[in-house]
């Protein structure tokens, strides 16, 4: 049975494992392979510990926990980091262990993100997704998100990749 709860400091190693394997699986062939190969759970956990301490009260991290397997998914949300928006929240990240993709864990996490965002009185949710990630784009579109026309590029090693912004009213 999978349930969602707030992340604790004890979850950081597991969440870093989910994030690194999630990146290496989902972005293979999209993000340059040397960038993916350089990712380590140890480096991610070190950054996550610093983020976890700095973001208290601003970001909310949730974990999907399988009673028999520990954390199997992670999501992070908070106030939108961009300019010119009234009161949206932002889904900063959502990853599930590659072996549980398609089992409903991602949908469960996203439902909880929406519940927490509504409790924080956000009027909508925004997120950024790589343009060349059709699986994630379909996932968010199925959940009611639509691309709103905003794009940005981020460097991944020597390559700039385009991200598309999605929006969903709450």
C-alpha positions in Angstrom: 0.0 0.0 0.0 1.3 3.4 -1.0 0.6 6.5 1.1 1.9 10.1 0.8 3.4 12.1 3.6 5.7 15.0 4.2 9.3 14.3 3.6 11.6 14.2 6.6 15.4 14.6 6.8 15.6 10.8 7.1 14.2 10.4 3.6 16.9 12.5 1.8 19.1 9.5 0.7 16.1 7.7 -0.7 14.7 10.8 -2.4 18.1 11.5 -4.0 18.2 7.9 -5.3 14.7 8.4 -6.8 15.7 11.7 -8.4 19.1 10.5 -9.8 17.7 7.2 -11.3 14.6 9.2 -12.4 16.8 11.6 -14.4 19.0 8.9 -15.8 16.0 6.9 -17.0 13.6 9.7 -18.1 16.1 11.9 -19.8 18.3 9.3 -21.6 18.7 10.5 -25.2 17.4 14.0 -24.2 20.0 15.3 -21.7 23.6 14.7 -22.8 24.8 11.4 -21.5 27.9 12.8 -19.8 25.7 15.1 -17.7 23.5 12.1 -16.6 26.6 9.9 -16.0 28.1 12.5 -13.7 25.0 12.6 -11.4 25.5 10.7 -8.1 23.2 10.0 -5.2 25.8 11.3 -2.8 26.1 14.7 -4.6 22.4 15.0 -4.9 21.9 14.2 -1.2 24.4 16.8 -0.2 22.5 19.4 -2.2 19.1 18.1 -1.0 20.2 18.5 2.6 21.1 22.1 2.1 17.9 22.8 0.1 15.8 21.0 2.8 17.2 23.2 5.5 16.9 26.5 3.5 13.5 25.8 2.1 11.6 25.1 5.3 8.3 26.9 5.3 8.7 27.9 1.6 8.7 24.6 -0.2 6.8 21.5 0.7 8.4 18.1 -0.1 6.2 15.0 -0.2 7.2 11.4 -0.5 5.1 8.4 -1.6 6.0 5.6 0.7 5.3 1.9 0.0 5.0 0.1 3.3 7.2 -2.7 2.1 9.7 -0.7 0.1 10.1 2.7 1.7 10.0 5.9 -0.5 9.1 5.2 -4.1 8.3 8.8 -5.2 8.9 12.4 -4.4 7.4 15.8 -5.2 8.2 19.3 -4.3 6.0 22.4 -4.5 5.8 26.0 -3.4 5.2 29.6 -4.5 5.9 30.2 -8.2 9.5 31.4 -8.7 8.8 33.5 -11.8 7.6 37.1 -12.3 4.3 38.6 -13.2 1.9 36.0 -11.8 -0.9 36.6 -9.3 -1.0 33.7 -6.9 0.2 30.5 -8.5 2.0 27.6 -7.0 4.7 25.7 -8.8 5.5 22.0 -8.9 9.2 22.1 -8.7 9.8 18.4 -9.2 8.0 15.1 -9.3 9.8 11.8 -9.7 9.0 8.2 -9.1 11.3 5.2 -9.0 11.6 3.9 -12.6 10.2 0.4 -11.5 6.9 1.9 -10.3 6.2 4.1 -13.3 2.7 3.4 -14.6 1.4 2.0 -11.2 -0.4 5.2 -10.1 2.3 6.5 -7.7 2.9 9.6 -9.8 -0.9 10.3 -10.0 -1.2 9.9 -6.3 1.6 12.3 -5.6 0.2 14.8 -8.0 -3.2 14.6 -6.4 -1.6 15.4 -3.0 0.4 18.2 -4.6 -2.9 19.7 -5.7 -4.5 19.2 -2.3 -1.6 21.0 -0.5 -1.5 23.7 -3.1 -5.2 24.4 -2.6 -4.7 24.5 1.1 -2.0 27.1 0.6 -4.6 29.1 -1.4 -2.8 29.0 -4.7 -5.2 29.7 -7.5 -3.3 27.6 -10.1 -0.3 25.4 -10.5 2.6 25.9 -12.9 5.4 23.6 -13.8 8.3 23.4 -16.3 8.9 20.2 -18.4 11.5 19.5 -21.0 10.0 20.0 -24.5 11.5 16.7 -25.6 10.0 14.7 -22.8 6.7 13.4 -24.4 6.0 10.9 -21.6 6.0 13.6 -18.9 4.1 16.0 -21.1 1.3 13.4 -21.6 1.3 12.7 -17.9 0.7 16.4 -17.0 -1.8 16.9 -19.9 -3.8 13.9 -18.6 -3.9 15.6 -15.2 -5.4 18.8 -16.7 -2.3 20.8 -17.4 -2.0 22.8 -20.7 1.1 24.5 -22.2 0.6 28.2 -21.8 3.1 29.4 -24.4 6.0 30.3 -22.1 9.4 28.6 -22.8 12.8 28.9 -21.3 16.2 27.3 -22.0 18.5 25.8 -19.4 22.1 24.6 -19.9 22.8 20.9 -19.3 26.6 20.6 -19.8 27.4 22.0 -23.2 23.8 21.8 -24.5 20.8 24.2 -24.0 17.5 22.4 -23.7 14.1 24.0 -24.0 11.5 23.7 -21.3 7.8 24.4 -21.7 5.6 25.9 -19.0 2.3 24.1 -18.1 -0.6 25.5 -16.1 -3.6 24.0 -14.3 -6.2 25.9 -12.4 -7.0 24.6 -8.9 
